[in-house]
């Protein structure tokens, strides 16, 4: 099976004095569903940031989608990100934009014509059960609704890789279950690779998954 992510002796750090991820070696198969767990401050979100180029490796190699991120150019990084969907714990919706415009953003970046983008957004709003909130701005929605809008944005351009940072951490049960269903559906039906940082792996998940745990800067697979 093809590897969509491959790390070799990967070290990550925000400063020269502290190494957060230390000499990690791991890989992720294309089309797989992966959980990354660990205590608060263990480096879960740091590792996820490195996967979309928000933090460059301090040492070692990190290859995502066939692209080495250690010395990637801005142009190549922007191209890579067109194939990645990202779900942040704090949503990162643009508050001055309606939810439709927020969801449409990756479609416009990827060159979709306006009418096709509008049709896709309409389908996604129904998919995440927000079609009754058309015309609303993020701050007019509940936290669960904002995360569902963020999930729709991540799925909009049919990415080959979804990176989700605690996507259900602060949500009600209804929104949490909907988010998991969307991630499962993307993985099973579209063969999208899904990587989720979380404190707790849901017990009722209906997909096979791989589990990496971070402890004291080391990453190991949980069998």
C-alpha positions in Angstrom: 0.0 0.0 0.0 1.2 3.5 -0.8 2.4 5.7 2.1 0.8 9.1 2.2 3.0 10.2 5.2 6.4 8.9 6.1 8.6 10.3 8.9 12.2 9.3 9.5 14.1 10.4 12.7 11.7 13.4 12.8 12.3 16.0 15.5 10.0 19.0 16.1 10.6 22.0 18.2 9.5 25.6 18.6 12.8 26.7 20.1 16.4 25.5 20.3 16.1 24.7 24.0 13.2 22.2 23.9 12.5 19.3 21.6 8.8 18.3 21.6 8.9 15.3 19.1 12.3 13.5 19.2 13.6 11.2 16.4 10.2 9.7 15.5 9.9 7.2 12.7 6.5 6.2 11.5 4.3 6.0 8.4 0.7 6.3 7.4 -0.9 4.3 4.5 -3.1 6.0 2.0 -6.7 5.5 2.7 -6.2 4.7 6.4 -7.9 6.1 9.5 -5.4 7.1 12.2 -5.7 8.3 15.8 -2.9 10.2 17.6 -3.3 10.3 21.4 -1.2 11.5 24.3 -1.4 13.7 27.4 -1.9 17.4 27.2 1.3 19.0 26.0 2.7 15.8 24.7 3.0 17.2 21.1 -0.1 15.9 19.4 -1.1 19.2 17.9 2.6 20.0 17.1 2.8 16.8 15.1 -0.4 17.6 13.2 0.9 21.1 12.4 4.0 19.7 10.9 1.9 17.5 8.5 0.5 20.6 6.8 3.7 22.6 6.9 2.9 25.0 9.7 6.0 23.8 11.5 9.1 22.6 9.7 11.1 19.7 10.9 14.0 20.5 13.2 15.8 17.4 12.2 15.0 14.4 10.1 12.6 13.8 7.2 8.8 14.3 6.9 7.3 13.4 3.5 3.6 14.1 2.9 2.0 13.2 -0.4 5.4 12.6 -1.9 6.7 16.0 -0.9 9.5 16.5 1.6 8.5 19.2 4.1 11.9 19.9 5.6 12.9 22.3 2.9 9.6 22.9 1.0 9.1 26.0 -1.1 6.1 28.2 -0.4 4.7 27.5 -3.9 5.0 23.7 -3.4 3.5 24.0 0.1 0.5 25.9 -1.2 0.0 23.3 -3.9 0.1 20.5 -1.3 -2.4 22.2 1.0 -4.9 22.2 -1.9 -5.2 18.4 -1.3 -5.5 18.6 2.5 -8.6 19.4 4.6 -7.9 20.7 8.1 -10.3 20.7 11.1 -9.2 22.9 14.0 -10.4 22.6 17.6 -11.2 26.3 17.6 -12.9 26.1 14.2 -10.9 29.0 12.6 -13.9 30.2 10.6 -13.7 33.8 9.3 -16.2 35.6 11.5 -16.9 38.4 8.9 -18.0 35.8 6.3 -21.2 33.8 6.2 -20.9 30.0 6.7 -21.5 29.5 2.9 -18.6 31.8 2.1 -16.4 30.0 4.7 -17.2 26.6 3.2 -16.6 27.9 -0.3 -13.1 29.2 0.4 -11.1 26.0 -0.5 -13.3 25.5 -3.6 -12.3 29.0 -4.9 -8.7 28.4 -4.0 -8.8 25.2 -6.0 -10.2 27.0 -9.1 -13.9 25.8 -9.0 -16.2 28.0 -11.1 -18.7 29.9 -9.0 -21.8 28.0 -9.9 -20.2 24.6 -9.3 -18.9 25.9 -6.0 -22.3 27.1 -5.0 -23.8 23.7 -5.8 -21.2 22.0 -3.7 -21.7 24.3 -0.7 -25.5 23.7 -0.9 -24.9 19.9 -0.8 -22.5 20.2 2.1 -24.8 22.4 4.2 -27.4 19.7 3.9 -24.9 17.0 4.6 -23.8 18.7 7.9 -27.5 19.6 8.6 -26.9 23.4 8.5 -29.1 24.3 5.5 -31.5 26.0 7.9 -28.7 28.4 8.9 -28.0 29.7 5.4 -26.9 33.4 5.6 -25.8 33.2 9.2 -22.3 34.2 10.4 -20.1 32.0 12.6 -20.8 33.9 15.8 -24.5 33.4 15.3 -24.1 29.6 15.5 -23.5 27.3 18.4 -20.1 25.7 18.9 -21.3 22.4 17.5 -22.8 24.2 14.4 -19.5 26.1 13.9 -17.5 22.8 14.0 -19.9 21.2 11.5 -19.4 24.2 9.2 -15.6 23.8 9.6 -16.0 20.1 8.8 -17.9 21.0 5.6 -15.1 23.4 4.7 -12.5 20.6 5.2 -14.5 18.2 3.0 -15.5 20.8 0.3 -12.6 20.2 -2.2 -12.6 16.4 -1.8 -9.1 16.3 -0.1 -7.0 13.2 -0.2 -6.0 13.8 3.5 -8.0 15.2 6.4 -6.1 16.4 9.5 -8.4 17.0 12.5 -7.3 18.4 15.9 -9.7 17.4 18.7 -12.7 17.8 16.3 -15.3 16.9 18.9 -13.5 18.1 22.1 -16.0 20.7 23.1 -19.1 19.5 21.3 -22.5 18.2 22.3 -23.3 14.5 21.7 -25.4 15.2 18.5 -22.7 17.3 16.8 -19.9 14.9 18.0 -21.7 11.9 16.4 -22.3 13.8 13.2 -18.6 14.8 12.9 -17.5 11.1 13.5 -20.0 10.0 10.9 -18.6 12.5 8.3 -15.0 11.4 9.0 -16.0 7.7 8.7 -17.9 8.4 5.5 -15.0 10.3 3.9 -12.7 7.4 4.8 -14.9 4.6 3.7 -16.6 6.0 0.7 -14.0 8.4 -0.7 -10.9 6.5 0.6 -9.7 9.8 2.2 -6.9 9.4 4.7 -8.1 10.7 8.0 -5.7 11.6 10.9 -7.4 12.6 14.2 -5.7 14.1 17.3 -7.8 13.2 20.3 -7.7 12.5 24.0 -10.3 9.8 23.7 -11.0 7.4 20.8 -14.7 6.8 20.4 -15.9 3.3 21.3 -18.6 3.1 18.6 -16.4 3.8 15.6 -17.2 1.6 12.6 -13.9 1.7 10.8 -10.6 -0.1 11.3 -7.9 2.3 12.5 -4.3 2.7 13.4 -3.4 4.3 16.7 -0.2 6.2 17.5 0.5 7.4 21.1 3.0 10.1 22.0 4.8 10.0 25.3 7.9 11.9 26.4 8.6 13.0 22.8 8.4 9.5 21.4 5.8 8.1 19.1 4.8 4.4 19.2 2.0 2.4 17.6 -0.5 0.9 19.9 -1.5 -2.6 18.7 
